[in-house]
């Protein structure tokens, strides 16, 4: 018999259960603290509950938790962790250290359905969405890794790992609610960025829901013809629809928006491409354009442009008033860089 996951109970459900079990009402609060603040992954750890009550909880509920399966450290300090879910699937998360920042890059799905041509995850079958407690566990475990390796807690979280966060909307929102809850991770939503390949309807929903975190759009090509080729999602969410959705999101929230753009040699790195990107930047309330180095994957052989071409592209953007930053790759030697997550180990 599959027992219900205790972390999926609402606060009211948990209070009702504790009352029916004949326990004092404050026991619900203690259980909540163990689950979300102290990150207990089994009932025996809940030492301020009686042994008989812990036994009862074990008999009536499950407490599945993400387990660390493999850890790799890059020569640049980046740490990639492979996690195993309760049903045997594997996902990856990355800890990216910088002097003043410790950033967790987390996954939202097991695999991905969007088939972006430059992304290793896009060549994997999407098995299922991650549940909110599994996303939360990733952050807890990566935070623990940050403390162990660098003596500091996480400062930032980016939903830029495996999967499309906005196609797992409800679970991602619930995970962020727990991560930002003072009785959870207590992280400011301003330190969280959700990155999307471009689901216009859901970007607008973020605005309607008045979210407080930042948004990043993986643009990667500045006209529909090229974007259709490398990001098939563009066929149903074209650039016009996305620019409208981003403006709507900003009007509703005022939150920071970033455009992400991977440079691919001979694909999207010309002077014309740069000027088309300038045009889009002027149409949306974006704070920043992140120009990203392409990281090679086995499935498809794009090339990284020459350094001179990258610098010329950057100069054109800056000359035309674009706030652009070149994001250098981290963790390439362990397949932990942008677009490389594929459970290779």
Backbone as numpy.savetxt, mean C-alpha at the origin, in Angstrom:
# Nx Ny Nz CAx CAy CAz Cx Cy Cz
-14.73 -27.39 11.61 -15.58 -26.19 11.61 -14.70 -24.95 11.61
-15.02 -24.01 10.73 -14.27 -22.76 10.68 -14.80 -21.81 11.75
-13.95 -21.46 12.67 -14.36 -20.57 13.75 -14.29 -19.12 13.27
-15.19 -18.24 13.74 -15.14 -16.83 13.33 -13.87 -16.15 13.82
-13.36 -15.27 13.00 -12.16 -14.48 13.33 -12.55 -13.41 14.35
-11.96 -13.47 15.53 -12.35 -12.53 16.60 -12.05 -11.08 16.22
-11.07 -10.87 15.34 -10.73 -9.49 14.96 -11.76 -8.90 14.00
-12.67 -9.75 13.49 -13.71 -9.25 12.61 -14.99 -8.87 13.37
-15.00 -9.06 14.68 -16.15 -8.63 15.48 -16.12 -7.11 15.64
-17.29 -6.51 15.58 -17.37 -5.09 15.90 -17.22 -4.91 17.41
-17.00 -3.68 17.83 -16.86 -3.40 19.26 -18.13 -3.81 20.01
-19.28 -3.53 19.39 -20.56 -3.89 20.01 -20.72 -5.40 20.11
-20.35 -6.11 19.04 -20.44 -7.58 19.04 -19.57 -8.17 20.14
-18.37 -7.61 20.29 -17.46 -8.12 21.32 -18.01 -7.85 22.72
-18.57 -6.68 22.93 -19.18 -6.36 24.23 -20.34 -7.30 24.54
-21.15 -7.57 23.50 -22.29 -8.49 23.69 -21.80 -9.89 24.03
-20.74 -10.33 23.35 -20.20 -11.66 23.62 -19.69 -11.78 25.04
-18.95 -10.77 25.49 -18.40 -10.78 26.84 -19.52 -10.83 27.88
-20.58 -10.07 27.66 -21.72 -10.07 28.59 -22.39 -11.45 28.65
-22.59 -12.06 27.47 -23.23 -13.38 27.43 -22.35 -14.46 28.05
-21.04 -14.23 28.02 -20.11 -15.20 28.62 -20.05 -15.04 30.14
-20.76 -14.03 30.66 -20.80 -13.84 32.10 -19.56 -13.16 32.65
-18.80 -12.49 31.77 -17.59 -11.80 32.20 -17.88 -10.32 32.45
-17.02 -9.67 33.21 -17.14 -8.23 33.47 -17.01 -7.46 32.15
-17.72 -6.34 32.04 -17.75 -5.59 30.79 -16.37 -5.10 30.35
-15.47 -4.84 31.32 -14.15 -4.31 30.93 -13.29 -5.36 30.22
-13.72 -6.61 30.25 -12.96 -7.64 29.53 -12.94 -7.37 28.02
-14.03 -6.79 27.50 -14.06 -6.47 26.07 -12.95 -5.48 25.74
-12.77 -4.51 26.60 -11.71 -3.51 26.41 -10.33 -4.17 26.46
-10.15 -5.09 27.40 -8.87 -5.78 27.50 -8.57 -6.59 26.25
-9.58 -7.29 25.74 -9.39 -8.09 24.53 -9.02 -7.18 23.35
-9.73 -6.06 23.22 -9.44 -5.11 22.14 -7.99 -4.62 22.21
-7.53 -4.31 23.43 -6.14 -3.87 23.59 -5.16 -4.94 23.17
-5.44 -6.19 23.54 -4.55 -7.29 23.15 -4.50 -7.45 21.62
-5.65 -7.31 20.99 -5.73 -7.56 19.55 -5.07 -6.46 18.72
-5.26 -5.20 19.12 -4.86 -4.09 18.25 -3.72 -3.24 18.79
-3.61 -3.11 20.10 -2.57 -2.26 20.68 -1.32 -3.08 21.02
-1.55 -4.27 21.57 -0.42 -5.12 21.97 -0.10 -6.18 20.91
-0.92 -6.25 19.88 -0.67 -7.13 18.72 -0.52 -8.61 19.10
-1.36 -9.07 20.03 -1.33 -10.49 20.41 -1.79 -11.34 19.24
-1.07 -12.42 18.99 -1.42 -13.31 17.89 -1.88 -14.69 18.37
-2.10 -14.82 19.67 -2.78 -16.01 20.17 -3.43 -15.66 21.51
-4.44 -16.43 21.88 -5.22 -16.13 23.08 -4.42 -16.34 24.36
-3.45 -17.25 24.33 -2.66 -17.52 25.54 -1.85 -16.30 25.96
-1.58 -15.37 25.01 -0.81 -14.17 25.34 -1.62 -13.18 26.18
-2.94 -13.37 26.25 -3.81 -12.42 26.93 -3.83 -12.71 28.43
-2.73 -12.39 29.07 -2.46 -12.89 30.42 -3.30 -12.26 31.52
-3.99 -11.13 31.22 -4.86 -10.57 32.26 -6.29 -11.09 32.16
-6.50 -12.09 31.29 -7.77 -12.82 31.27 -7.56 -14.14 32.00
-8.63 -14.62 32.61 -8.50 -15.90 33.32 -8.20 -17.02 32.34
-7.56 -18.06 32.82 -7.22 -19.19 31.94 -8.48 -19.82 31.35
-9.54 -19.90 32.17 -10.78 -20.52 31.68 -11.41 -19.68 30.57
-11.35 -18.35 30.70 -11.91 -17.48 29.66 -11.07 -17.55 28.40
-9.74 -17.61 28.55 -8.88 -17.76 27.37 -9.19 -19.07 26.64
-9.43 -20.11 27.40 -9.77 -21.40 26.81 -11.09 -21.32 26.05
-12.04 -20.62 26.64 -13.34 -20.44 25.97 -13.18 -19.68 24.66
-12.37 -18.62 24.69 -12.12 -17.85 23.47 -11.49 -18.73 22.38
-10.55 -19.59 22.79 -9.89 -20.49 21.84 -10.87 -21.46 21.19
-11.86 -21.87 21.98 -12.84 -22.83 21.47 -13.86 -22.20 20.54
-14.07 -20.88 20.69 -15.17 -20.24 19.96 -14.71 -19.30 18.85
-13.42 -18.92 18.87 -12.93 -17.98 17.87 -11.58 -18.43 17.31
-11.29 -17.95 16.11 -9.95 -18.09 15.55 -9.24 -16.74 15.66
-7.93 -16.78 15.61 -7.13 -15.55 15.62 -6.02 -15.70 14.59
-6.40 -15.78 13.29 -5.38 -15.94 12.26 -4.51 -14.70 12.16
-3.23 -14.89 11.98 -2.31 -13.76 11.90 -1.28 -14.02 10.80
-0.84 -12.95 10.18 0.20 -13.04 9.17 1.50 -13.51 9.81
2.20 -14.41 9.13 3.48 -14.92 9.63 4.60 -14.52 8.67
5.74 -14.12 9.21 6.89 -13.80 8.37 7.49 -15.09 7.83
7.60 -15.18 6.51 8.08 -16.40 5.85 9.55 -16.28 5.43
9.95 -15.09 5.03 11.32 -14.88 4.55 11.66 -13.39 4.66
12.87 -13.08 5.06 13.33 -11.69 5.14 14.63 -11.57 4.36
14.73 -10.54 3.51 15.96 -10.27 2.76 16.34 -8.81 2.96
17.63 -8.54 3.09 18.09 -7.15 3.25 18.98 -6.79 2.08
18.69 -5.63 1.50 19.45 -5.13 0.37 20.75 -4.49 0.84
21.68 -4.33 -0.08 22.93 -3.64 0.22 22.69 -2.17 0.57
21.53 -1.61 0.16 21.24 -0.21 0.50 20.40 -0.08 1.77
20.17 -1.19 2.47 19.44 -1.16 3.73 17.97 -1.51 3.62
17.43 -1.53 2.40 16.03 -1.89 2.21 15.79 -3.32 2.68
14.67 -3.55 3.36 14.33 -4.87 3.88 13.03 -5.34 3.24
13.09 -6.48 2.55 11.88 -7.07 1.97 11.45 -8.25 2.81
10.18 -8.28 3.18 9.63 -9.39 3.96 8.57 -10.11 3.14
8.65 -11.41 3.14 7.59 -12.21 2.53 6.74 -12.77 3.66
5.44 -12.57 3.56 4.51 -13.00 4.61 3.62 -14.12 4.10
3.27 -15.02 5.02 2.36 -16.13 4.70 1.03 -15.89 5.38
-0.06 -16.00 4.62 -1.39 -15.81 5.17 -1.88 -17.10 5.82
-2.98 -17.01 6.56 -3.52 -18.19 7.27 -3.89 -19.31 6.31
-4.21 -18.97 5.04 -4.59 -20.00 4.07 -3.46 -20.32 3.09
-2.23 -19.94 3.45 -1.06 -20.41 2.70 -0.61 -19.56 1.54
-1.21 -18.41 1.32 -0.76 -17.52 0.25 0.43 -16.69 0.71
1.19 -16.17 -0.26 2.35 -15.34 0.05 2.15 -13.93 -0.49
2.56 -12.96 0.30 2.57 -11.56 -0.14 3.89 -10.94 0.32
4.20 -9.76 -0.23 5.45 -9.11 0.14 5.20 -7.68 0.60
6.03 -7.25 1.54 6.04 -5.87 2.00 7.48 -5.42 2.13
7.71 -4.13 2.04 9.08 -3.60 2.01 9.24 -2.48 3.03
10.36 -2.50 3.71 10.76 -1.41 4.60 11.86 -0.61 3.89
11.58 0.67 3.68 12.52 1.54 2.97 13.07 2.56 3.95
14.34 2.42 4.36 14.90 3.35 5.33 15.56 4.54 4.66
15.36 5.70 5.23 16.12 6.90 4.87 16.49 7.57 6.19
17.29 8.60 6.12 17.80 9.20 7.36 16.67 9.59 8.31
15.69 10.32 7.79 14.63 10.81 8.66 13.30 10.11 8.45
13.27 9.12 7.58 12.02 8.41 7.28 12.24 6.92 7.29
11.26 6.22 7.80 11.22 4.76 7.72 9.85 4.43 7.14
9.84 4.01 5.88 8.58 3.85 5.14 8.26 2.39 4.91
7.02 2.02 5.19 6.53 0.67 4.88 5.76 0.72 3.58
6.14 -0.13 2.64 5.39 -0.31 1.39 4.59 -1.59 1.53
3.26 -1.48 1.58 2.43 -2.64 1.90 1.55 -3.06 0.73
1.16 -4.32 0.76 0.32 -4.91 -0.28 -1.15 -4.90 0.16
-2.04 -4.89 -0.84 -3.48 -4.88 -0.54 -4.20 -6.06 -1.15
-3.56 -6.78 -2.06 -4.15 -7.97 -2.69 -3.09 -9.05 -2.82
-3.55 -10.28 -2.94 -2.65 -11.39 -3.25 -2.63 -11.53 -4.76
-1.55 -11.04 -5.38 -1.51 -10.92 -6.83 -2.20 -9.64 -7.26
-2.53 -9.54 -8.56 -3.17 -8.34 -9.08 -3.87 -8.70 -10.38
-4.97 -7.99 -10.67 -5.74 -8.27 -11.88 -5.51 -7.24 -12.98
-4.63 -6.27 -12.77 -4.56 -5.13 -13.70 -3.55 -5.29 -14.83
-2.63 -6.22 -14.77 -1.70 -6.56 -15.85 -0.93 -5.37 -16.43
-0.48 -4.45 -15.59 0.42 -3.39 -16.07 1.70 -4.04 -16.58
2.15 -3.64 -17.74 3.21 -4.38 -18.45 4.59 -4.28 -17.79
4.82 -3.24 -17.01 6.13 -3.00 -16.41 6.23 -3.53 -14.99
5.16 -4.16 -14.49 5.09 -4.55 -13.08 5.03 -6.07 -12.94
5.95 -6.62 -12.14 6.01 -8.08 -11.97 4.73 -8.62 -11.34
4.14 -7.89 -10.42 2.90 -8.36 -9.79 1.79 -8.50 -10.81
1.81 -7.65 -11.84 0.78 -7.68 -12.87 0.76 -8.96 -13.70
1.84 -9.74 -13.61 1.91 -11.01 -14.33 1.47 -12.18 -13.44
1.07 -11.87 -12.20 0.58 -12.89 -11.29 -0.94 -12.89 -11.32
-1.51 -14.04 -11.10 -2.97 -14.13 -10.98 -3.40 -13.53 -9.64
-4.52 -12.78 -9.66 -5.04 -12.28 -8.38 -5.78 -13.41 -7.69
-5.28 -13.81 -6.52 -5.90 -14.91 -5.77 -7.09 -14.43 -4.95
-6.88 -13.35 -4.20 -7.97 -12.77 -3.42 -7.51 -11.43 -2.85
-8.48 -10.70 -2.31 -8.16 -9.47 -1.59 -7.62 -9.82 -0.21
-6.75 -8.97 0.31 -6.33 -9.10 1.69 -7.40 -8.54 2.61
-7.59 -9.18 3.75 -8.52 -8.67 4.74 -7.84 -7.56 5.55
-8.65 -6.71 6.18 -8.08 -5.53 6.84 -7.11 -5.91 7.94
-7.35 -7.02 8.64 -6.43 -7.41 9.72 -5.12 -7.94 9.15
-5.14 -8.49 7.94 -3.90 -8.94 7.29 -3.05 -7.73 6.86
-3.72 -6.69 6.36 -2.99 -5.46 6.01 -2.40 -4.84 7.27
-3.19 -4.82 8.33 -2.73 -4.27 9.61 -1.51 -5.05 10.12
-1.57 -6.38 10.01 -0.44 -7.21 10.45 0.84 -6.88 9.68
0.70 -6.62 8.38 1.89 -6.23 7.60 2.57 -5.03 8.22
1.77 -4.02 8.55 2.33 -2.78 9.10 2.97 -3.05 10.46
2.31 -3.86 11.29 2.86 -4.21 12.60 4.21 -4.90 12.45
4.28 -5.88 11.53 5.51 -6.65 11.36 6.62 -5.82 10.73
6.28 -4.94 9.79 7.31 -4.09 9.19 7.78 -3.05 10.20
6.87 -2.57 11.04 7.26 -1.65 12.11 8.23 -2.33 13.07
7.94 -3.58 13.40 8.83 -4.35 14.28 10.21 -4.49 13.63
10.23 -4.73 12.33 11.49 -4.85 11.59 12.26 -3.53 11.63
11.54 -2.42 11.51 12.18 -1.10 11.57 12.82 -0.86 12.93
12.10 -1.25 13.98 12.64 -1.07 15.33 13.86 -1.96 15.56
13.80 -3.20 15.05 14.91 -4.14 15.25 16.14 -3.75 14.43
15.92 -3.28 13.19 17.05 -2.99 12.30 17.60 -1.58 12.45
16.72 -0.62 12.79 17.14 0.78 12.78 16.84 1.51 14.08
16.21 0.83 15.03 15.91 1.44 16.31 14.89 2.55 16.25
14.09 2.56 15.18 13.07 3.61 15.02 11.77 3.02 14.49
10.67 3.62 14.91 9.36 3.22 14.41 9.15 3.73 12.98
8.15 3.16 12.31 7.77 3.65 10.99 7.33 5.11 11.07
7.70 5.86 10.06 7.22 7.24 9.96 6.16 7.39 8.87
6.17 6.49 7.88 5.27 6.61 6.74 4.82 5.24 6.25
3.65 5.22 5.61 3.13 4.00 4.98 2.66 4.35 3.58
3.06 3.54 2.61 2.56 3.71 1.24 1.91 2.41 0.79
0.71 2.52 0.25 0.03 1.36 -0.34 0.47 1.27 -1.80
1.69 0.77 -1.98 2.29 0.67 -3.31 2.85 -0.73 -3.55
2.45 -1.69 -2.72 2.92 -3.06 -2.87 2.06 -3.82 -3.87
1.85 -5.07 -3.62 1.11 -5.93 -4.54 -0.37 -5.59 -4.52
-0.96 -5.47 -5.73 -2.40 -5.27 -5.83 -2.80 -3.81 -6.02
-4.07 -3.61 -6.34 -4.66 -2.29 -6.54 -5.55 -1.97 -5.33
-5.12 -1.04 -4.48 -5.86 -0.76 -3.23 -7.32 -0.39 -3.45
-7.62 0.35 -4.53 -8.99 0.81 -4.71 -9.92 -0.27 -5.25
-9.36 -1.43 -5.61 -10.20 -2.59 -5.94 -10.40 -3.49 -4.72
-9.87 -3.05 -3.59 -10.11 -3.69 -2.29 -10.49 -2.59 -1.30
-11.39 -1.74 -1.76 -11.66 -0.46 -1.10 -12.03 -0.61 0.37
-13.03 -1.43 0.67 -13.54 -1.49 2.05 -12.50 -2.00 3.03
-11.75 -3.04 2.64 -10.76 -3.60 3.55 -9.58 -2.64 3.77
-9.19 -1.94 2.71 -8.11 -0.95 2.84 -8.55 0.18 3.77
-9.79 0.64 3.60 -10.28 1.72 4.47 -10.34 1.26 5.94
-10.79 0.03 6.16 -10.84 -0.48 7.54 -9.45 -0.64 8.12
-8.49 -1.07 7.30 -7.11 -1.22 7.77 -6.54 0.15 8.16
-6.77 1.16 7.32 -6.26 2.50 7.62 -6.91 3.06 8.89
-8.19 2.75 9.07 -8.87 3.20 10.30 -8.18 2.62 11.53
-7.79 1.35 11.47 -7.09 0.72 12.60 -5.67 1.26 12.75
-5.00 1.47 11.64 -3.61 1.96 11.68 -3.56 3.36 12.31
-4.57 4.17 12.03 -4.58 5.54 12.53 -5.26 5.68 13.89
-5.93 4.64 14.35 -6.61 4.66 15.65 -5.56 4.75 16.77
-5.74 5.66 17.74 -4.82 5.71 18.88 -4.73 4.39 19.63
-5.77 3.56 19.53 -5.74 2.25 20.16 -5.23 1.17 19.21
-4.68 1.60 18.09 -4.01 0.70 17.15 -2.58 1.16 16.98
-2.19 1.51 15.74 -0.84 2.01 15.50 -0.70 3.49 15.83
-1.82 4.22 15.83 -1.80 5.63 16.18 -1.05 6.51 15.20
-1.00 6.11 13.91 -0.25 6.89 12.92 -1.14 7.98 12.31
-0.58 9.14 12.05 -1.33 10.21 11.41 -1.69 9.82 9.97
-2.94 10.05 9.56 -3.31 9.74 8.17 -2.51 10.56 7.16
-1.96 11.68 7.59 -1.15 12.50 6.69 0.16 11.82 6.33
0.51 10.77 7.05 1.74 10.02 6.76 1.46 8.74 5.97
0.23 8.63 5.46 -0.18 7.47 4.67 -0.52 7.91 3.25
-0.01 7.19 2.28 -0.31 7.45 0.86 -0.89 6.20 0.23
-2.04 6.34 -0.39 -2.65 5.24 -1.15 -2.39 5.51 -2.63
-1.78 4.54 -3.30 -1.42 4.68 -4.71 -2.37 3.83 -5.56
-2.88 4.42 -6.61 -3.81 3.71 -7.50 -3.33 3.76 -8.94
-3.61 2.69 -9.67 -3.33 2.68 -11.11 -4.37 3.50 -11.86
-5.44 3.89 -11.17 -6.41 4.80 -11.79 -7.80 4.21 -11.92
-8.54 4.19 -10.81 -9.94 3.74 -10.83 -10.77 4.98 -10.51
-11.22 5.65 -11.57 -11.82 6.99 -11.42 -12.99 7.01 -10.45
-13.88 6.03 -10.56 -15.06 5.98 -9.70 -14.66 5.91 -8.22
-13.64 5.12 -7.93 -13.22 4.95 -6.53 -12.42 6.15 -6.03
-11.72 6.84 -6.92 -11.04 8.08 -6.53 -12.09 9.10 -6.06
-13.20 9.17 -6.79 -14.28 10.07 -6.38 -14.89 9.62 -5.05
-14.99 8.32 -4.85 -15.54 7.81 -3.60 -14.64 8.20 -2.42
-13.32 8.19 -2.64 -12.41 8.67 -1.60 -12.75 10.11 -1.20
-13.05 10.92 -2.20 -13.44 12.29 -1.93 -14.75 12.36 -1.15
-15.73 11.59 -1.58 -17.02 11.58 -0.88 -16.87 11.10 0.56
-15.93 10.19 0.78 -15.71 9.65 2.13 -14.82 10.54 2.98
-14.37 11.66 2.40 -13.60 12.65 3.16 -12.36 12.04 3.82
-11.64 11.20 3.08 -10.45 10.57 3.64 -9.40 11.64 3.94
-8.49 11.33 4.83 -7.50 12.32 5.27 -6.09 11.96 4.82
-5.93 10.82 4.14 -4.59 10.44 3.69 -4.30 11.00 2.30
-3.04 10.84 1.87 -2.60 11.34 0.57 -2.93 10.33 -0.53
-2.97 10.83 -1.76 -3.29 9.98 -2.91 -2.19 10.10 -3.95
-1.81 8.97 -4.53 -0.85 8.97 -5.64 -1.49 8.26 -6.83
-1.34 8.84 -8.00 -1.82 8.22 -9.23 -0.64 7.70 -10.03
-0.65 6.41 -10.33 0.38 5.82 -11.20 0.00 6.16 -12.64
0.56 7.22 -13.15 0.21 7.71 -14.49 1.02 6.98 -15.56
2.33 7.16 -15.54 3.31 6.41 -16.34 3.27 6.63 -17.85
2.24 7.29 -18.34 2.21 7.74 -19.74 1.23 8.90 -19.79
1.52 9.89 -20.62 0.75 11.13 -20.59 -0.21 11.27 -21.76
-0.42 10.19 -22.53 -1.52 10.19 -23.49 -2.17 8.82 -23.50
-3.41 8.77 -23.94 -4.20 7.54 -23.82 -3.64 6.40 -24.66
-3.11 6.72 -25.83 -2.60 5.67 -26.71 -1.47 4.89 -26.03
-0.51 5.61 -25.47 0.62 4.94 -24.81 0.18 4.28 -23.50
-0.69 4.97 -22.78 -1.12 4.40 -21.49 -1.94 3.12 -21.69
-2.74 3.07 -22.77 -3.48 1.84 -23.08 -2.53 0.66 -23.27
-1.39 0.93 -23.89 -0.43 -0.13 -24.21 0.22 -0.71 -22.97
0.57 0.15 -22.02 1.31 -0.36 -20.85 0.44 -0.54 -19.61
-0.75 0.08 -19.62 -1.67 -0.03 -18.48 -3.09 -0.23 -19.02
-3.49 -1.49 -19.24 -4.80 -1.76 -19.84 -5.99 -1.14 -19.10
-5.83 -0.83 -17.81 -6.92 -0.19 -17.06 -7.31 1.15 -17.69
-6.40 1.76 -18.47 -6.68 3.06 -19.08 -7.81 2.97 -20.09
-8.06 1.77 -20.62 -9.12 1.62 -21.62 -10.50 1.92 -21.03
-10.64 1.72 -19.72 -11.92 2.01 -19.05 -11.81 3.19 -18.08
-10.60 3.67 -17.86 -10.36 4.82 -16.98 -9.32 5.71 -17.65
-9.76 6.44 -18.68 -8.80 7.21 -19.47 -8.33 8.46 -18.72
-7.37 9.15 -19.33 -6.73 10.28 -18.65 -7.73 11.39 -18.35
-8.67 11.64 -19.26 -9.69 12.67 -19.01 -10.52 12.32 -17.77
-10.94 11.06 -17.67 -11.74 10.63 -16.52 -10.93 10.74 -15.23
-9.64 10.42 -15.32 -8.79 10.46 -14.13 -8.51 11.90 -13.67
-8.26 12.80 -14.62 -8.03 14.19 -14.23 -9.28 14.78 -13.58
-10.45 14.44 -14.10 -11.70 14.90 -13.49 -11.85 14.34 -12.08
-11.53 13.05 -11.92 -11.66 12.40 -10.60 -10.69 13.02 -9.59
-9.47 13.32 -10.04 -8.48 13.93 -9.14 -8.91 15.33 -8.71
-9.47 16.08 -9.62 -9.96 17.42 -9.25 -11.11 17.30 -8.24
-11.98 16.33 -8.46 -13.10 16.09 -7.54 -12.58 15.71 -6.15
-11.61 14.80 -6.13 -11.01 14.37 -4.86 -10.41 15.56 -4.12
-9.68 16.40 -4.84 -9.02 17.54 -4.20 -10.05 18.56 -3.69
-11.10 18.80 -4.49 -12.15 19.74 -4.08 -12.82 19.27 -2.79
-12.97 17.95 -2.63 -13.64 17.40 -1.46 -12.74 17.33 -0.23
-11.43 17.12 -0.44 -10.54 16.83 0.70 -9.41 17.83 0.89
-8.93 18.43 -0.19 -7.74 19.28 -0.10 -6.46 18.50 0.17
-6.52 17.17 0.04 -5.36 16.34 0.36 -4.32 16.35 -0.76
-3.09 16.08 -0.37 -1.96 16.08 -1.30 -2.12 14.98 -2.35
-1.81 15.34 -3.60 -1.85 14.40 -4.72 -0.47 14.35 -5.37
0.00 13.15 -5.66 1.26 12.94 -6.36 0.99 12.17 -7.65
1.68 12.54 -8.72 1.65 11.76 -9.95 2.93 10.94 -10.03
2.79 9.64 -10.30 3.93 8.74 -10.43 4.16 8.44 -11.91
5.45 8.45 -12.32 5.76 8.30 -13.74 7.07 7.54 -13.89
6.97 6.27 -14.32 8.16 5.45 -14.56 8.69 5.74 -15.97
9.97 6.07 -16.07 10.58 6.34 -17.37 11.00 5.04 -18.05
10.48 4.83 -19.27 10.78 3.64 -20.06 11.42 4.09 -21.38
12.59 3.57 -21.64 13.36 4.02 -22.82 12.57 3.78 -24.11
12.42 4.84 -24.90 11.76 4.72 -26.19 10.25 4.58 -26.11
9.70 4.65 -24.91 8.25 4.49 -24.73 7.62 5.80 -24.28
8.14 6.38 -23.20 7.50 7.56 -22.62 8.52 8.60 -22.15
9.71 8.60 -22.76 10.80 9.44 -22.25 11.23 10.55 -23.20
10.42 10.85 -24.23 10.80 11.85 -25.21 10.43 13.26 -24.74
10.90 14.25 -25.50 10.53 15.64 -25.20 9.02 15.83 -25.32
8.41 15.19 -26.31 6.95 15.27 -26.48 6.24 14.71 -25.26
6.74 13.57 -24.77 6.15 12.95 -23.57 6.25 13.90 -22.38
7.39 14.53 -22.24 7.58 15.46 -21.12 6.59 16.61 -21.19
6.38 17.16 -22.39 5.46 18.29 -22.53 4.01 17.85 -22.33
3.67 16.63 -22.70 2.32 16.12 -22.42 2.11 15.94 -20.92
3.17 15.54 -20.22 3.10 15.41 -18.76 2.92 16.79 -18.11
3.61 17.79 -18.64 3.45 19.17 -18.16 1.98 19.59 -18.28
1.37 19.26 -19.41 -0.03 19.64 -19.66 -0.96 19.01 -18.62
-0.73 17.72 -18.32 -1.57 17.04 -17.32 -1.34 17.65 -15.94
-0.10 17.93 -15.62 0.23 18.52 -14.32 -0.52 19.83 -14.12
-0.67 20.59 -15.19 -1.37 21.87 -15.09 -2.88 21.70 -14.98
-3.37 20.52 -15.33 -4.82 20.28 -15.29 -5.30 19.72 -13.94
-4.38 19.20 -13.16 -4.77 18.58 -11.88 -4.03 19.28 -10.73
-4.63 19.27 -9.55 -3.99 19.93 -8.40 -2.93 19.05 -7.75
-1.95 18.63 -8.53 -0.89 17.75 -8.01 0.20 18.57 -7.34
0.66 18.08 -6.19 1.74 18.75 -5.47 3.10 18.38 -6.04
3.19 17.18 -6.62 4.50 16.64 -6.97 4.36 15.62 -8.09
5.37 15.55 -8.95 5.50 14.45 -9.90 6.74 13.65 -9.51
6.54 12.39 -9.19 7.65 11.49 -8.89 8.09 10.81 -10.18
9.28 11.10 -10.63 9.84 10.40 -11.79 10.61 9.20 -11.23
10.24 8.00 -11.69 10.74 6.77 -11.09 11.65 6.03 -12.07
12.78 5.57 -11.58 13.65 4.72 -12.39 12.97 3.38 -12.65
13.04 2.92 -13.88 12.48 1.61 -14.20 13.36 0.51 -13.61
12.71 -0.47 -13.02 13.42 -1.62 -12.45 13.09 -2.86 -13.28
14.09 -3.54 -13.79 13.84 -4.65 -14.71 13.10 -5.81 -14.06
12.23 -6.44 -14.85 11.54 -7.66 -14.43 11.72 -8.70 -15.52
11.60 -9.97 -15.15 11.85 -11.05 -16.10 10.80 -11.13 -17.20
9.54 -10.80 -16.84 8.43 -11.05 -17.76 8.45 -10.14 -18.99
9.01 -8.94 -18.85 8.95 -7.99 -19.97 10.21 -7.15 -19.98
10.79 -6.97 -21.14 12.10 -6.33 -21.22 12.03 -4.88 -21.68
11.51 -4.04 -20.82 11.71 -2.61 -21.04 13.14 -2.26 -20.65
13.56 -1.06 -21.03 14.90 -0.60 -20.66 14.80 0.72 -19.91
15.74 0.93 -19.02 15.86 2.21 -18.34 16.57 3.18 -19.28
16.07 4.41 -19.43 16.75 5.37 -20.31 18.17 5.68 -19.81
18.98 6.17 -20.69 20.31 6.63 -20.30 20.17 7.78 -19.30
21.19 7.93 -18.45 21.13 8.98 -17.42 20.96 10.37 -18.05
21.59 10.60 -19.21 21.47 11.90 -19.87 20.03 12.18 -20.30
19.34 11.13 -20.75 17.93 11.28 -21.17 17.04 11.55 -19.95
17.34 10.89 -18.83 16.58 11.13 -17.61 16.74 12.58 -17.16
17.97 13.06 -17.19 18.24 14.43 -16.75 17.60 15.45 -17.69
17.60 15.16 -18.98 16.95 16.06 -19.95 15.45 16.11 -19.70
14.84 14.96 -19.41 13.41 14.89 -19.10 13.11 15.73 -17.86
13.95 15.59 -16.83 13.76 16.35 -15.59 13.89 17.86 -15.84
14.86 18.24 -16.66 15.07 19.67 -16.94 13.85 20.29 -17.64
13.27 19.53 -18.57 12.08 20.02 -19.28 10.92 20.24 -18.32
10.74 19.30 -17.39 9.66 19.45 -16.42 9.88 20.69 -15.55
11.09 20.80 -15.02 11.39 21.90 -14.11 11.32 23.26 -14.82
11.78 23.29 -16.07 11.73 24.52 -16.86 10.29 25.00 -17.05
9.36 24.05 -17.05 7.95 24.37 -17.27 7.13 24.40 -15.98
7.83 24.58 -14.87 7.14 24.82 -13.61 6.60 23.61 -12.90
7.05 22.42 -13.30 6.58 21.20 -12.65 7.45 20.91 -11.42
6.82 20.70 -10.28 7.55 20.28 -9.08 7.82 18.78 -9.22
9.00 18.44 -9.72 9.34 17.05 -10.04 10.50 16.57 -9.18
10.46 15.31 -8.83 11.53 14.70 -8.04 11.89 13.36 -8.67
13.17 13.10 -8.80 13.63 11.81 -9.33 13.78 10.84 -8.18
13.00 9.77 -8.22 13.04 8.79 -7.14 13.95 7.64 -7.56
15.09 7.57 -6.92 16.06 6.51 -7.24 15.58 5.18 -6.68
15.93 4.11 -7.36 15.49 2.77 -6.96 16.15 2.35 -5.66
15.40 1.63 -4.85 15.91 1.04 -3.62 15.59 -0.44 -3.63
16.55 -1.26 -3.22 16.31 -2.69 -3.07 16.28 -3.50 -4.35
16.90 -2.98 -5.42 16.87 -3.71 -6.70 17.52 -5.09 -6.61
18.57 -5.20 -5.79 19.33 -6.45 -5.72 18.56 -7.58 -5.05
17.43 -7.25 -4.40 16.60 -8.32 -3.78 15.18 -8.29 -4.36
15.04 -7.69 -5.54 13.73 -7.56 -6.20 12.70 -6.93 -5.28
13.12 -5.86 -4.59 12.22 -5.15 -3.67 11.86 -3.77 -4.18
12.36 -3.38 -5.37 12.13 -2.04 -5.87 10.75 -1.95 -6.53
10.38 -0.71 -6.89 9.07 -0.44 -7.48 8.82 -1.35 -8.69
7.72 -2.10 -8.67 7.34 -2.95 -9.79 7.93 -4.34 -9.77
8.73 -4.68 -8.74 9.44 -5.97 -8.74 8.83 -7.03 -7.83
7.81 -6.70 -7.05 7.29 -7.66 -6.08 6.55 -8.79 -6.76
7.05 -10.01 -6.56 6.44 -11.17 -7.23 6.65 -12.47 -6.46
6.94 -12.37 -5.16 7.15 -13.58 -4.32 8.27 -14.48 -4.83
9.31 -13.87 -5.38 10.40 -14.71 -5.92 11.27 -15.30 -4.82
11.39 -14.57 -3.70 12.22 -15.08 -2.62 13.71 -14.88 -2.89
